[in-house]
């Protein structure tokens, strides 16, 4: 874990060895500890401390990069020279953009916590102990992973740009299953935050155990269109997938769900239900993000969807210049505004529907509609007359989050989640009650 001063010193040293027309340097590192458990027993406890320096050299439209994890003077110098040699041999890229000059980055003050970065195996063991004891007492089998640590990102270039950001993180996920031959139940729960205070092992354990017990002896029902209640992690799995395709260039070139018939994109159009607002805010209290994107552009609070209207899309610097618009970097966190209806209240208001804990194995079927397919997992339940009637066998779904976000009947408050398709950034999502969600077939997988 390097301080801002040490990171800047190393970047400046790398730049001092450079002779290319332009040079970019990124420095990333940190330390983390983890505890893994399976079959109700801790299996491994690990610690990782690493740092990576990447140098990108430019000669006109040619570029090349080289990476090292050794920060001696000789290693840094060799890395710079290797990047320059590769750049000279590389073909020209007509979409190469000039290096950014000095930038102003907003201070992100709530992403770092000393106690979280420094917590050791004692804390991780305490977090895991609740589910291990609970599973053993109920003849269930628990497995999971607890991790905590801190990391930093530093960037700089030969035009005077420099940025530094550090963040701590703690996350915990566990899967609890019934033993073989006792009903095939499976439950999952997780917690994540920038501080260890946000990771409550007892709450996660209780939730996973209840899901496992409740999902045993699942019955099969016919696939089709159902009212569904998606817990926040299930919503995150679909919405984050969709956002990767909210790209201006892809839309302008006819390759996106935001493409306009005849050319151009649908920015400024009403595209989702009135309740839908998606935005990024690096200074969010619960889910902070980095103050700069990977290429050094400043991150800022910005709407992508407001009351159903598409207000912004991600626009790379090359395409922004080509189309004479402002570049918009990919977000460093993603937040969807929620409502006031709890998941329990959604269940109580549902005559017949399905409760989905989460999805997995999600794959893209059609980028122009964001049609996705995947499976439910770790707790899928039939709701009848406002109550959970029984566990049901898992479904394969074929659905577009675009359609889903036009069929919202209710929304819960937002929660920070750990999804299956995380984009490397913090995510806050509500639970949703959605009409006409499409399940296409049954799955025998637990």
C-alpha positions in Angstrom: 0.0 0.0 0.0 1.7 3.2 -1.2 1.0 6.6 0.1 0.1 9.4 -2.3 3.6 10.9 -1.9 5.4 7.5 -2.6 3.1 6.8 -5.6 3.8 10.2 -7.1 7.5 9.7 -6.6 7.5 6.4 -8.4 5.4 7.7 -11.3 7.8 10.7 -11.7 10.7 8.4 -11.7 9.2 6.3 -14.5 8.5 9.5 -16.5 12.1 10.6 -16.0 13.4 7.5 -17.8 11.0 8.1 -20.8 12.1 9.4 -24.2 8.9 8.8 -26.2 6.8 11.6 -27.5 4.2 10.9 -24.8 4.1 8.6 -21.7 1.4 7.4 -19.4 2.0 5.6 -16.1 -0.5 3.8 -13.9 0.4 2.4 -10.5 -2.0 0.1 -8.7 -1.6 -2.0 -5.5 -2.7 -2.8 -2.0 -3.0 -5.6 0.5 -5.9 -7.9 1.4 -6.6 -10.8 3.6 -9.1 -13.6 3.1 -10.6 -16.5 4.8 -12.3 -19.3 2.9 -14.5 -22.0 4.4 -16.3 -25.1 3.1 -18.2 -28.1 4.6 -18.5 -26.1 7.8 -14.8 -25.8 8.2 -12.3 -23.0 7.6 -10.0 -24.3 4.8 -7.6 -21.4 4.0 -6.5 -18.1 5.3 -4.5 -16.0 3.0 -2.8 -12.6 2.7 -1.8 -10.7 -0.5 0.3 -7.6 -0.9 1.0 -6.5 -4.5 1.8 -3.6 -6.7 1.7 -3.2 -10.5 3.3 -0.5 -12.6 2.2 -0.1 -16.2 3.9 2.2 -18.7 2.3 3.2 -22.0 4.5 5.0 -24.6 3.4 6.9 -27.6 5.1 7.8 -30.9 2.5 9.6 -32.9 -0.4 7.2 -33.5 1.7 4.2 -32.3 1.6 3.0 -28.7 3.0 0.1 -26.6 2.8 -0.8 -23.0 4.8 -2.9 -20.5 4.1 -3.9 -16.9 6.2 -4.8 -13.9 5.6 -5.7 -10.2 9.1 -4.8 -9.1 9.7 -1.2 -8.2 13.5 -1.0 -8.2 15.1 1.7 -10.4 16.4 -0.9 -12.8 13.0 -2.6 -13.2 11.2 0.7 -13.8 13.8 1.8 -16.4 13.5 -1.6 -18.2 9.7 -1.3 -18.2 9.8 2.1 -19.8 12.3 1.1 -22.4 10.3 -2.1 -23.2 7.1 0.0 -23.7 8.9 2.3 -26.0 10.4 -0.6 -28.1 6.9 -2.1 -28.4 5.4 1.3 -29.4 7.9 1.7 -32.2 7.0 -1.7 -33.7 3.2 -1.3 -33.3 0.9 -0.3 -36.2 -0.7 3.1 -36.1 -4.0 3.4 -34.4 -6.0 6.2 -36.1 -8.2 6.6 -32.9 -5.3 7.5 -30.6 -6.1 10.6 -28.6 -3.7 13.2 -27.2 -2.7 12.8 -23.6 -4.7 14.7 -21.1 -3.1 17.6 -19.3 -3.5 18.4 -15.6 -7.0 17.5 -14.3 -9.0 18.6 -11.3 -10.4 15.6 -9.4 -13.1 15.9 -6.7 -11.9 14.7 -3.3 -13.5 11.4 -2.2 -13.2 11.3 1.5 -15.4 8.4 2.6 -13.8 5.5 0.7 -11.0 4.7 3.2 -11.2 3.2 6.7 -8.0 2.2 8.6 -9.7 -0.5 10.7 -11.1 -2.1 7.5 -7.8 -2.1 5.7 -6.0 -3.5 8.7 -8.4 -6.1 10.1 -6.8 -9.5 10.4 -7.9 -13.1 10.4 -9.5 -12.7 13.9 -12.2 -10.4 12.4 -12.7 -12.7 9.4 -13.1 -15.8 11.6 -15.6 -14.0 13.8 -17.6 -13.1 10.7 -17.6 -16.7 9.5 -18.3 -18.2 12.9 -22.1 -17.4 12.9 -22.9 -19.3 9.7 -20.6 -22.2 10.6 -22.2 -22.6 14.0 -25.7 -22.1 12.6 -25.3 -24.6 9.8 -23.9 -27.3 12.0 -26.7 -26.9 14.5 -29.3 -27.4 11.8 -27.5 -30.2 9.9 -26.8 -27.8 7.0 -23.5 -27.3 5.0 -22.0 -23.9 4.7 -19.3 -22.5 2.4 -18.1 -19.0 1.8 -15.5 -16.3 1.5 -14.6 -13.3 3.8 -12.2 -10.7 2.5 -11.0 -7.3 3.6 -8.2 -4.9 2.7 -7.2 -1.6 1.1 -5.9 -0.6 -2.3 -4.9 2.4 -4.3 -4.8 3.7 -7.9 -2.4 6.4 -9.1 -2.1 7.8 -12.6 0.2 10.3 -14.3 1.6 11.3 -17.7 4.2 13.4 -19.4 1.6 16.2 -19.9 1.4 16.8 -16.1 -1.7 14.8 -15.2 -1.6 13.1 -11.8 -4.3 11.5 -9.7 -4.4 9.3 -6.6 -7.2 7.4 -4.9 -7.4 4.9 -2.1 -10.2 2.7 -0.8 -10.8 0.1 1.7 -13.2 -2.8 1.2 -14.8 -5.7 3.1 -17.0 -8.3 1.6 -18.5 -11.6 2.7 -20.7 -14.1 0.9 -21.9 -17.5 1.9 -23.9 -20.4 0.4 -25.7 -22.8 2.8 -27.1 -26.1 1.5 -29.0 -29.0 2.9 -27.0 -32.2 3.1 -27.3 -34.7 0.3 -30.6 -36.5 0.3 -32.5 -34.0 2.4 -34.4 -31.9 -0.1 -31.8 -30.1 -2.2 -32.2 -26.6 -0.6 -29.7 -23.8 -1.2 -29.5 -20.3 0.3 -27.1 -17.5 -0.4 -26.5 -14.1 1.2 -23.7 -11.5 1.1 -22.7 -8.1 2.4 -20.2 -5.6 1.2 -18.9 -2.1 2.2 -16.0 0.2 2.5 -16.0 -0.4 6.2 -16.2 -3.6 8.3 -19.1 -2.1 10.2 -21.2 -2.6 7.1 -20.5 -6.4 7.1 -22.8 -8.0 9.6 -21.9 -11.7 9.8 -24.9 -12.7 11.9 -27.4 -11.1 9.6 -25.8 -12.7 6.5 -25.7 -16.1 8.3 -29.4 -15.9 9.3 -30.5 -15.0 5.8 -28.5 -17.7 4.1 -29.7 -20.4 6.5 -33.3 -19.4 6.2 -33.1 -19.5 2.4 -31.5 -22.9 2.5 -34.2 -24.3 4.8 -37.0 -22.7 3.0 -35.8 -23.8 -0.5 -35.7 -27.5 0.3 -38.1 -29.9 -1.4 -38.8 -27.5 -4.3 -41.7 -28.3 -6.6 -41.9 -27.7 -10.3 -44.3 -25.2 -11.9 -44.7 -24.3 -15.5 -42.5 -21.7 -17.1 -44.2 -18.6 -18.5 -44.7 -14.9 -17.7 -45.0 -14.1 -14.0 -45.1 -11.2 -11.6 -41.7 -11.4 -10.0 -40.1 -9.9 -6.9 -36.4 -9.5 -7.5 -34.2 -8.9 -4.5 -31.7 -6.1 -4.9 -28.8 -8.4 -6.0 -31.0 -9.9 -8.7 -31.8 -6.4 -10.0 -28.1 -5.5 -9.9 -27.2 -8.5 -12.0 -29.4 -7.4 -14.8 -29.1 -3.6 -14.7 -25.3 -3.5 -14.5 -25.2 -5.8 -17.5 -27.5 -3.4 -19.4 -25.4 -0.4 -18.5 -22.3 -1.8 -20.3 -24.2 -1.4 -23.5 -25.2 2.3 -22.9 -22.4 3.5 -25.2 -22.8 6.4 -27.5 -20.6 5.0 -30.3 -22.4 1.6 -30.2 -25.7 3.4 -30.4 -24.7 5.7 -33.2 -23.4 2.8 -35.2 -26.6 0.8 -34.7 -25.2 -1.8 -32.3 -27.0 -0.8 -29.1 -30.5 -0.9 -27.5 -30.2 2.9 -27.6 -29.7 3.1 -31.4 -32.2 5.2 -33.2 -33.8 3.8 -36.4 -32.2 5.5 -39.3 -29.1 6.5 -37.4 -28.0 8.3 -34.2 -29.0 7.5 -30.7 -31.9 8.0 -28.3 -30.4 10.3 -25.8 -33.1 12.6 -24.5 -35.9 10.2 -25.1 -38.2 8.6 -22.6 -37.1 5.0 -22.6 -38.0 3.5 -19.2 -40.8 3.8 -16.6 -41.2 7.0 -14.7 -39.7 5.4 -11.5 -36.3 4.7 -13.1 -33.4 7.0 -12.3 -29.8 5.8 -12.6 -26.8 7.9 -11.8 -23.2 7.9 -10.7 -21.8 9.8 -7.7 -18.2 9.1 -6.6 -18.9 10.8 -3.2 -21.9 8.6 -2.4 -21.8 7.8 1.4 -22.5 4.1 1.1 -21.0 3.2 -2.2 -18.2 5.7 -3.1 -16.3 5.5 -6.4 -13.0 6.6 -7.7 -12.6 10.3 -8.7 -11.2 9.4 -12.1 -11.8 6.9 -14.8 -9.1 4.6 -16.2 -8.0 7.1 -18.8 -7.7 9.9 -16.3 -11.0 11.7 -17.0 -12.6 13.3 -13.9 -15.5 11.4 -12.5 -18.5 13.4 -11.3 -22.0 13.0 -10.1 -24.1 12.5 -13.3 -27.5 11.1 -14.3 -27.7 8.4 -16.9 -31.5 8.0 -16.6 -33.8 10.5 -14.8 -37.5 9.6 -14.4 -37.2 7.2 -17.3 -35.5 9.7 -19.7 -32.0 8.8 -21.1 -29.9 11.8 -20.1 -26.4 10.5 -20.7 -24.4 7.7 -22.2 -20.8 6.7 -22.0 -18.8 8.5 -24.7 -15.1 7.8 -25.3 -12.8 10.7 -26.1 -12.3 9.7 -29.8 -16.0 9.3 -30.5 -16.8 12.5 -28.6 -14.3 14.5 -30.8 -15.6 12.8 -34.0 -19.3 13.7 -33.2 -18.6 17.0 -31.5 -20.0 16.1 -28.0 -18.5 16.1 -24.5 -16.7 12.9 -23.5 -18.4 10.9 -20.7 -16.3 8.4 -18.9 -17.6 5.0 -17.7 -18.9 5.4 -14.1 -16.9 4.5 -11.1 -20.1 3.5 -9.2 -23.7 2.9 -10.2 -26.8 3.8 -8.2 -30.5 3.3 -8.9 -32.9 5.3 -6.9 -35.4 3.2 -4.9 -38.8 3.4 -3.4 -40.5 2.8 0.0 -42.0 -0.6 -0.4 -40.1 -3.4 1.4 -39.7 -6.8 -0.1 -42.1 -8.3 2.5 -44.7 -5.7 1.5 -44.3 -6.6 -2.1 -44.9 -10.3 -1.2 -48.0 -9.3 0.8 -49.4 -7.4 -2.2 -48.9 -10.2 -4.7 -51.8 -12.5 -5.6 -49.5 -15.0 -7.5 -45.9 -14.5 -8.3 -42.3 -15.6 -7.9 -39.6 -14.4 -5.5 -36.1 -14.5 -6.9 -33.0 -14.3 -4.6 -30.4 -14.0 -7.4 -29.4 -15.0 -10.9 -26.3 -16.7 -12.2 -24.6 -17.7 -15.5 -26.1 -14.6 -17.2 -25.3 -14.3 -20.9 -26.2 -11.9 -23.7 -28.6 -13.0 -26.4 -29.1 -9.8 -28.4 -27.2 -6.5 -27.8 -29.8 -4.4 -29.6 -32.5 -5.3 -27.1 -30.2 -6.4 -24.2 -32.1 -9.7 -24.2 -30.4 -11.8 -21.5 -30.6 -15.4 -20.5 -29.6 -17.1 -17.2 -30.8 -19.1 -14.3 -32.4 -18.4 -10.9 -30.3 -19.7 -8.0 -30.2 -20.2 -4.2 -33.8 -19.6 -3.3 -36.7 -19.3 -5.7 -40.2 -19.3 -4.2 -43.9 -19.3 -5.3 -46.1 -16.6 -3.8 -49.8 -17.1 -3.6 -52.3 -14.8 -1.9 -49.6 -12.6 -0.4 -47.6 -15.4 1.2 -44.7 -17.7 0.2 -46.4 -21.0 -0.5 -43.4 -23.2 -1.4 -39.9 -23.4 -2.9 -39.9 -24.0 -6.6 -37.4 -25.5 -9.0 -35.1 -23.0 -10.7 -36.0 -21.4 -14.0 -34.1 -20.3 -17.0 -35.1 -16.8 -17.9 -35.1 -14.9 -21.2 -35.7 -11.2 -20.5 -34.4 -7.8 -21.2 -33.8 -5.4 -18.4 -35.1 -2.7 -20.7 -38.5 -4.3 -20.7 -38.2 -5.1 -17.0 -37.6 -1.4 -16.2 -40.8 -0.6 -18.0 -42.9 -3.0 -16.0 -42.2 -1.9 -12.4 -45.0 -2.3 -10.0 -43.1 -1.4 -6.8 -39.6 -0.6 -5.6 -37.8 -1.1 -2.3 -35.2 1.2 -0.7 -31.7 0.8 -2.3 -29.0 -1.4 -0.8 -25.4 -1.9 -1.6 -25.0 -5.3 -3.2 -22.5 -7.8 -4.4 -23.8 -9.2 -7.7 -22.7 -11.9 -10.1 -21.8 -9.4 -12.8 -20.0 -6.7 -10.9 -18.2 -4.2 -13.1 -15.4 -3.5 -10.7 -17.3 -0.7 -9.0 -19.7 -0.2 -6.2 -23.4 -0.8 -6.9 -26.6 0.3 -5.1 -29.9 -1.2 -6.2 -33.5 -1.5 -5.0 -35.6 -4.6 -5.0 -38.3 -4.6 -7.7 -41.7 -6.0 -8.2 -42.1 -6.5 -11.9 -44.9 -7.7 -14.1 -44.7 -10.1 -17.0 -41.1 -11.4 -16.4 -40.4 -14.3 -18.8 -39.2 -17.7 -17.7 -38.7 -20.1 -20.5 -37.8 -23.5 -19.0 -37.1 -25.4 -15.8 -33.6 -26.3 -14.4 -32.9 -29.2 -12.2 -29.8 -27.4 -10.8 -30.0 -26.5 -7.1 
